[in-house]
Amino acid sequence: MIILAITSQKGGVGKTTVSVNIAYAMARRGWSTLLIDTDPQGSVGLSLSEKARKCQGFYDAVNTGASAVPLVLSTRLPELKIMTAGRTASFFEATRPEVDAAEGLRRVVADVEKKGYDLVIIDTPAGMHGITGDVMKVADYVLIPQQAEPLGMRSIPQVLHAIQTLRAAGGKLEVAGILLTMVQHDQKESADVIRELRGLLPGRLMLDTLIPRDATYMKASAVGVPVALLYAQPPAAAHVFDQLAAELEPRLRLTRNLPQNDDYTRLMD
């Protein structure tokens, strides 16, 4: 089981949109995928359905010690399961004062690991502390959405420093990639950010896939579906996440038993 955290120092970068849509894209590609929401605002549940908003989820398991397995929700796609954030301890605190959130998270991970998922994607709150820091300690990889605008660039060194600190302390976390979001190809400022980041950072950190600023994503979130399910025929905006899934597979070491000389999938054996 591979754990991928979706993390950003800064809010408003499209983290939940990325989480929902990459989970759907990975499941469509045949990977048994679980999406867990650890954001106390319950962003994933709010993005999906009335049922999801009302269900118990991650924080119920953390705060009560109950098994996380019954809190996993099925979807119409058999390969995709979801665990919402559920109910936090109060409006001001996600967990009860007496609860060790890090231990609760490890217990949830141990519970879901028994179900044999290929990939667990964890959507986290903005920032590097609290439950986000705990998630980064148990994750194998982190995907960092980064808005393609000048102010957003300032947060990247902080995220990379936090990851480096974790690894120096013996952590296993690797960077799956920095994903540029809300890209406006017709805006000079957006293009400048892309060019500057590609010049400053090692090439292996930057993903080729770019997520454009597109009203289709907002519309899909408003009605509670991945963007690929917004219309009878998937819109162009959905294909970006298919591309992202294909790019992430080798970075996450998700591999199938294909002949070594084949870089394609055969129609028949």
Backbone hydrogen bonds in HBPLUS format (Angstrom, degrees):
<---DONOR---> <-ACCEPTOR-->    atom                        ^
c    i                          cat <-CA-CA->   ^        H-A-AA   ^      H-
h    n   atom  resd res      DA  || num        DHA   H-A  angle D-A-AA Bond
n    s   type  num  typ     dist DA aas  dist angle  dist       angle   num
A0002-ILE N   A0118-ASP O   3.05 MM 116  6.23 164.7  2.07 134.8 138.8     1
A0120-VAL N   A0002-ILE O   2.80 MM 118  6.14 162.4  1.83 163.3 166.1     2
A0140-ASP N   A0003-ILE O   2.94 MM 137  5.23 150.4  2.03 130.0 139.3     3
A0141-TYR N   A0003-ILE O   3.09 MM 138  6.44 157.6  2.14 161.8 165.7     4
A0004-LEU N   A0120-VAL O   2.79 MM 116  6.14 164.9  1.82 161.8 166.9     5
A0122-ILE N   A0004-LEU O   2.86 MM 118  6.22 160.9  1.90 153.0 157.8     6
A0005-ALA N   A0141-TYR O   2.88 MM 136  6.26 168.4  1.89 152.5 151.6     7
A0143-LEU N   A0005-ALA O   2.78 MM 138  6.16 163.6  1.81 169.1 174.9     8
A0006-ILE N   A0122-ILE O   2.87 MM 116  6.03 165.3  1.89 160.1 156.7     9
A0124-THR N   A0006-ILE O   3.38 MM 118  6.20 156.6  2.44 162.5 159.8    10
A0007-THR N   A0143-LEU O   3.04 MM 136  6.30 156.3  2.10 158.8 166.3    11
A0127-GLY N   A0008-SER O   2.87 MM 119  6.13 159.5  1.92 139.1 145.4    12
A0018-VAL N   A0014-GLY O   2.94 MM   4  6.16 159.5  1.99 153.9 159.6    13
A0019-SER N   A0015-LYS O   2.87 MM   4  6.13 159.5  1.91 147.2 153.5    14
A0020-VAL N   A0016-THR O   2.93 MM   4  6.09 174.6  1.94 158.8 158.4    15
A0021-ASN N   A0017-THR O   3.11 MM   4  6.10 165.9  2.13 146.0 150.5    16
A0022-ILE N   A0018-VAL O   2.82 MM   4  5.76 157.7  1.87 152.5 158.2    17
A0023-ALA N   A0019-SER O   3.08 MM   4  6.02 152.3  2.16 140.1 147.9    18
A0024-TYR N   A0020-VAL O   3.09 MM   4  6.29 157.0  2.15 142.7 148.9    19
A0025-ALA N   A0021-ASN O   2.96 MM   4  6.08 159.1  2.00 139.6 145.7    20
A0026-MET N   A0022-ILE O   2.89 MM   4  5.98 160.3  1.93 146.4 151.2    21
A0027-ALA N   A0023-ALA O   3.01 MM   4  6.17 158.3  2.06 145.4 151.6    22
A0028-ARG N   A0024-TYR O   2.89 MM   4  6.12 155.3  1.96 149.7 156.9    23
A0029-ARG N   A0025-ALA O   3.11 MM   4  6.33 132.0  2.35 136.3 148.4    24
A0029-ARG N   A0026-MET O   3.10 MM   3  5.06 131.1  2.35  93.2 106.7    25
A0031-TRP N   A0026-MET O   3.20 MM   5  5.76 159.8  2.24 151.1 145.1    26
A0030-GLY N   A0027-ALA O   2.91 MM   3  5.15 157.8  1.96 110.8 114.9    27
A0118-ASP N   A0032-SER O   2.87 MM  86  5.08 136.3  2.06 129.0 143.0    28
A0119-LEU N   A0032-SER O   3.09 MM  87  6.34 163.5  2.12 158.4 159.1    29
A0033-THR N   A0079-GLU O   2.76 MM  46  5.97 165.1  1.78 173.2 176.1    30
A0081-LYS N   A0033-THR O   2.89 MM  48  6.25 157.7  1.94 158.5 165.9    31
A0034-LEU N   A0119-LEU O   2.94 MM  85  6.42 154.4  2.01 154.1 162.5    32
A0121-ILE N   A0034-LEU O   2.79 MM  87  6.17 158.2  1.83 159.1 166.6    33
A0035-LEU N   A0081-LYS O   2.94 MM  46  6.35 159.5  1.98 146.1 149.9    34
A0083-MET N   A0035-LEU O   2.79 MM  48  6.17 158.4  1.83 162.6 163.0    35
A0036-ILE N   A0121-ILE O   2.79 MM  85  6.16 165.5  1.81 164.3 169.2    36
A0123-ASP N   A0036-ILE O   2.89 MM  87  6.26 157.1  1.94 165.2 172.5    37
A0037-ASP N   A0083-MET O   2.93 MM  46  6.29 157.5  1.98 168.7 176.1    38
A0038-THR N   A0123-ASP O   2.91 MM  85  5.95 167.3  1.93 164.3 168.5    39
A0042-GLY N   A0039-ASP O   2.73 MM   3  5.47 164.6  1.75 128.2 133.3    40
A0046-LEU N   A0042-GLY O   3.01 MM   4  6.18 160.5  2.05 157.4 163.6    41
A0047-SER N   A0043-SER O   3.02 MM   4  6.15 132.6  2.26 137.0 149.2    42
A0047-SER N   A0044-VAL O   3.01 MM   3  5.06 129.8  2.27  96.0 110.1    43
A0048-LEU N   A0045-GLY O   3.18 MM   3  5.29 153.9  2.25 102.8 110.4    44
A0053-ARG N   A0049-SER O   3.13 MM   4  6.39 150.2  2.23 142.9 150.7    45
A0054-LYS N   A0051-LYS O   3.12 MM   3  5.39 134.9  2.33 102.5 114.2    46
A0060-ASP N   A0057-GLY O   3.11 MM   3  5.44 128.2  2.39 107.0 120.8    47
A0061-ALA N   A0057-GLY O   3.20 MM   4  6.56 155.5  2.26 155.8 162.8    48
A0058-PHE N   A0084-THR O   2.76 MM  26  6.16 162.9  1.79 157.0 155.2    49
A0062-VAL N   A0058-PHE O   3.00 MM   4  6.33 160.2  2.04 151.6 157.7    50
A0059-TYR N   A0085-ALA O   2.87 MM  26  5.83 167.7  1.89 147.5 149.6    51
A0063-ASN N   A0059-TYR O   2.90 MM   4  5.83 163.7  1.93 140.8 145.5    52
A0064-THR N   A0060-ASP O   3.05 MM   4  5.93 146.0  2.17 141.5 149.2    53
A0065-GLY N   A0061-ALA O   2.93 MM   4  5.36 141.7  2.08 138.5 145.5    54
A0071-LEU N   A0068-ALA O   2.97 MM   3  5.33 146.6  2.09 112.0 122.6    55
A0072-VAL N   A0069-VAL O   3.26 MM   3  5.69 170.2  2.27 117.9 119.7    56
A0073-LEU N   A0082-ILE O   2.66 MM   9  5.07 175.8  1.66 160.2 159.5    57
A0082-ILE N   A0073-LEU O   2.90 MM   9  5.07 159.8  1.94 144.1 150.8    58
A0080-LEU N   A0077-LEU O   2.89 MM   3  5.53 166.5  1.91 127.9 132.5    59
A0089-ALA N   A0094-ALA O   2.90 MM   5  5.19 159.9  1.94 110.9 117.6    60
A0090-SER N   A0093-GLU O   2.97 MM   3  5.18 146.5  2.08 165.9 160.5    61
A0099-VAL N   A0096-ARG O   2.95 MM   3  5.29 162.0  1.98 117.4 123.4    62
A0104-GLY N   A0100-ASP O   2.93 MM   4  6.21 156.1  1.98 152.2 160.1    63
A0105-LEU N   A0101-ALA O   2.85 MM   4  6.10 153.9  1.92 149.8 156.3    64
A0106-ARG N   A0102-ALA O   3.04 MM   4  6.31 160.5  2.08 145.9 150.8    65
A0107-ARG N   A0103-GLU O   2.98 MM   4  6.22 148.4  2.08 145.0 153.7    66
A0108-VAL N   A0104-GLY O   2.99 MM   4  6.30 154.3  2.06 147.1 153.6    67
A0109-VAL N   A0105-LEU O   2.93 MM   4  6.24 164.1  1.96 157.1 161.0    68
A0110-ALA N   A0106-ARG O   2.96 MM   4  6.14 156.1  2.02 143.0 149.7    69
A0111-ASP N   A0107-ARG O   2.93 MM   4  6.17 149.7  2.03 145.2 153.5    70
A0112-VAL N   A0108-VAL O   3.02 MM   4  6.33 166.9  2.04 159.3 160.5    71
A0113-GLU N   A0109-VAL O   2.94 MM   4  5.98 142.3  2.09 144.2 154.7    72
A0114-LYS N   A0111-ASP O   3.31 MM   3  5.77 143.2  2.45 105.6 114.1    73
A0115-LYS N   A0112-VAL O   3.01 MM   3  5.43 155.7  2.07 110.3 117.9    74
A0116-GLY N   A0113-GLU O   3.24 MM   3  5.73 169.3  2.26 114.2 117.4    75
A0134-ASP N   A0130-GLY O   3.16 MM   4  6.54 153.4  2.24 147.0 155.0    76
A0135-VAL N   A0131-ILE O   2.84 MM   4  6.09 154.3  1.90 149.7 156.1    77
A0136-MET N   A0132-THR O   2.99 MM   4  6.26 158.9  2.04 150.7 156.2    78
A0137-LYS N   A0133-GLY O   3.24 MM   4  6.48 132.3  2.48 136.0 147.4    79
A0137-LYS N   A0134-ASP O   3.15 MM   3  5.22 134.5  2.37  95.7 108.1    80
A0138-VAL N   A0135-VAL O   3.05 MM   3  5.38 139.0  2.23 105.5 116.6    81
A0139-ALA N   A0135-VAL O   2.94 MM   4  6.01 134.1  2.15 151.8 165.7    82
A0174-GLU N   A0140-ASP O   2.93 MM  34  6.22 145.9  2.04 131.3 140.7    83
A0142-VAL N   A0174-GLU O   2.87 MM  32  6.35 136.0  2.07 154.3 165.5    84
A0176-ALA N   A0142-VAL O   2.84 MM  34  5.50 153.9  1.90 134.8 142.7    85
A0144-ILE N   A0177-GLY O   3.02 MM  33  6.33 172.6  2.02 161.5 164.0    86
A0179-LEU N   A0144-ILE O   2.84 MM  35  5.86 157.6  1.89 132.0 139.7    87
A0146-GLN N   A0179-LEU O   2.70 MM  33  5.81 154.1  1.76 160.3 157.0    88
A0181-THR N   A0146-GLN O   2.87 MM  35  5.72 157.3  1.92 128.6 134.0    89
A0149-GLU N   A0147-GLN O   2.80 MM   2  5.64 135.1  2.00 108.2  93.8    90
A0148-ALA N   A0181-THR O   2.95 MM  33  5.90 159.4  2.00 167.4 161.6    91
A0152-GLY N   A0149-GLU O   3.01 MM   3  5.60 128.1  2.29 117.6 130.5    92
A0153-MET N   A0150-PRO O   3.19 MM   3  5.60 145.3  2.31 108.8 117.6    93
A0154-ARG N   A0151-LEU O   3.24 MM   3  5.94 155.8  2.30 116.7 122.1    94
A0155-SER N   A0152-GLY O   3.17 MM   3  5.87 157.9  2.22 118.4 123.6    95
A0156-ILE N   A0153-MET O   3.32 MM   3  5.72 148.2  2.43 108.1 115.8    96
A0159-VAL N   A0155-SER O   3.16 MM   4  6.50 156.4  2.22 154.6 161.1    97
A0160-LEU N   A0156-ILE O   2.98 MM   4  6.22 171.8  1.99 164.3 165.9    98
A0161-HIS N   A0157-PRO O   2.87 MM   4  5.94 149.8  1.96 142.3 150.9    99
A0162-ALA N   A0158-GLN O   3.00 MM   4  6.21 155.7  2.06 144.3 150.4   100
A0163-ILE N   A0159-VAL O   3.02 MM   4  6.34 157.0  2.08 151.7 157.8   101
A0164-GLN N   A0160-LEU O   2.93 MM   4  6.12 157.8  1.98 144.6 151.0   102
A0165-THR N   A0161-HIS O   2.89 MM   4  6.13 152.9  1.97 149.0 156.2   103
A0166-LEU N   A0162-ALA O   3.04 MM   4  6.32 155.5  2.10 145.5 151.5   104
A0167-ARG N   A0163-ILE O   2.97 MM   4  6.26 160.5  2.01 151.7 156.8   105
A0168-ALA N   A0164-GLN O   2.91 MM   4  6.10 150.5  2.00 145.2 153.6   106
A0169-ALA N   A0165-THR O   3.12 MM   4  6.34 134.7  2.34 138.8 150.1   107
A0169-ALA N   A0166-LEU O   3.13 MM   3  5.17 131.5  2.38  94.8 107.8   108
A0171-GLY N   A0166-LEU O   2.83 MM   5  5.14 152.2  1.91 144.5 139.9   109
A0170-GLY N   A0167-ARG O   3.01 MM   3  5.09 157.7  2.06 107.8 110.8   110
A0178-ILE N   A0205-LEU O   2.63 MM  27  5.83 148.7  1.72 163.7 170.5   111
A0207-LEU N   A0178-ILE O   3.14 MM  29  5.86 173.3  2.14 150.4 148.6   112
A0211-ILE N   A0180-LEU O   2.91 MM  31  6.19 179.7  1.91 163.3 163.2   113
A0183-VAL N   A0211-ILE O   2.99 MM  28  6.04 172.2  1.99 143.7 143.9   114
A0213-ARG N   A0183-VAL O   2.95 MM  30  5.37 155.0  2.02 134.2 130.2   115
A0187-GLN N   A0184-GLN O   2.99 MM   3  5.44 166.3  2.00 118.8 122.0   116
A0191-ALA N   A0187-GLN O   3.14 MM   4  6.46 165.7  2.16 156.0 159.9   117
A0192-ASP N   A0188-LYS O   2.81 MM   4  6.01 150.6  1.89 151.6 160.6   118
A0193-VAL N   A0189-GLU O   3.08 MM   4  6.34 152.5  2.16 143.5 149.6   119
A0194-ILE N   A0190-SER O   3.20 MM   4  6.53 163.6  2.23 151.9 155.2   120
A0195-ARG N   A0191-ALA O   3.02 MM   4  6.24 166.7  2.04 150.5 154.1   121
A0196-GLU N   A0192-ASP O   2.83 MM   4  5.96 161.2  1.86 150.6 156.2   122
A0197-LEU N   A0193-VAL O   2.90 MM   4  6.02 168.2  1.92 155.6 158.4   123
A0198-ARG N   A0194-ILE O   3.06 MM   4  6.18 162.3  2.09 148.3 153.5   124
A0199-GLY N   A0195-ARG O   3.08 MM   4  6.22 134.1  2.30 136.5 148.5   125
A0199-GLY N   A0196-GLU O   3.14 MM   3  5.05 128.0  2.42  91.9 105.9   126
A0200-LEU N   A0196-GLU O   2.93 MM   4  6.14 140.3  2.09 145.5 156.5   127
A0201-LEU N   A0197-LEU O   2.94 MM   4  5.83 171.5  1.95 157.7 158.8   128
A0205-LEU N   A0202-PRO O   2.95 MM   3  5.69 155.7  2.01 122.8 129.7   129
A0217-TYR N   A0214-ASP O   3.15 MM   3  5.99 146.7  2.26 122.7 127.5   130
A0219-LYS N   A0215-ALA O   3.05 MM   4  6.33 157.6  2.10 151.7 158.1   131
A0220-ALA N   A0216-THR O   2.95 MM   4  6.15 157.4  2.01 148.3 154.0   132
A0221-SER N   A0217-TYR O   3.00 MM   4  6.23 159.2  2.05 147.3 152.8   133
A0222-ALA N   A0218-MET O   2.93 MM   4  6.11 151.7  2.01 144.7 152.7   134
A0223-VAL N   A0219-LYS O   3.21 MM   4  6.50 145.1  2.34 145.1 152.4   135
A0224-GLY N   A0220-ALA O   2.97 MM   4  6.06 114.5  2.41 136.5 153.4   136
A0225-VAL N   A0220-ALA O   3.05 MM   5  5.41 171.5  2.06 144.9 147.6   137
A0224-GLY N   A0221-SER O   3.20 MM   3  4.93 145.7  2.33  92.9 103.0   138
A0229-LEU N   A0226-PRO O   2.91 MM   3  5.61 157.5  1.97 122.0 128.8   139
A0230-LEU N   A0227-VAL O   3.20 MM   3  5.19 167.5  2.21 108.6 110.9   140
A0238-ALA N   A0235-PRO O   2.98 MM   3  5.59 148.6  2.08 115.7 124.0   141
A0239-HIS N   A0236-ALA O   3.09 MM   3  5.47 133.8  2.31 106.8 118.3   142
A0241-PHE N   A0238-ALA O   3.05 MM   3  5.68 136.5  2.25 112.8 122.3   143
A0243-GLN N   A0239-HIS O   3.04 MM   4  6.33 156.2  2.09 146.9 152.6   144
A0244-LEU N   A0240-VAL O   2.90 MM   4  6.21 151.8  1.98 141.0 149.4   145
A0245-ALA N   A0241-PHE O   2.89 MM   4  6.00 158.6  1.94 141.2 146.5   146
A0246-ALA N   A0242-ASP O   3.05 MM   4  6.29 160.7  2.09 147.0 151.7   147
A0247-GLU N   A0243-GLN O   2.97 MM   4  6.22 149.2  2.07 145.7 154.6   148
A0248-LEU N   A0244-LEU O   2.88 MM   4  6.09 146.2  1.99 149.2 158.6   149
A0249-GLU N   A0245-ALA O   3.07 MM   4  6.19 148.2  2.17 150.9 157.5   150
A0251-ARG N   A0248-LEU O   2.94 MM   3  5.04 113.4  2.39 102.5 120.2   151
A0252-LEU N   A0248-LEU O   2.84 MM   4  6.01 144.2  1.97 163.0 174.6   152
A0252-LEU N   A0249-GLU O   3.21 MM   3  5.27 129.5  2.48  98.1 110.7   153
A0254-LEU N   A0249-GLU O   2.92 MM   5  5.02 168.7  1.93 152.5 150.3   154
A0253-ARG N   A0250-PRO O   3.14 MM   3  4.73 152.6  2.22  92.7 100.6   155
A0258-LEU N   A0256-ARG O   2.91 MM   2  5.76 125.0  2.22 111.9  95.6   156
A0262-ASP N   A0259-PRO O   3.02 MM   3  5.44 162.5  2.05 116.5 122.2   157
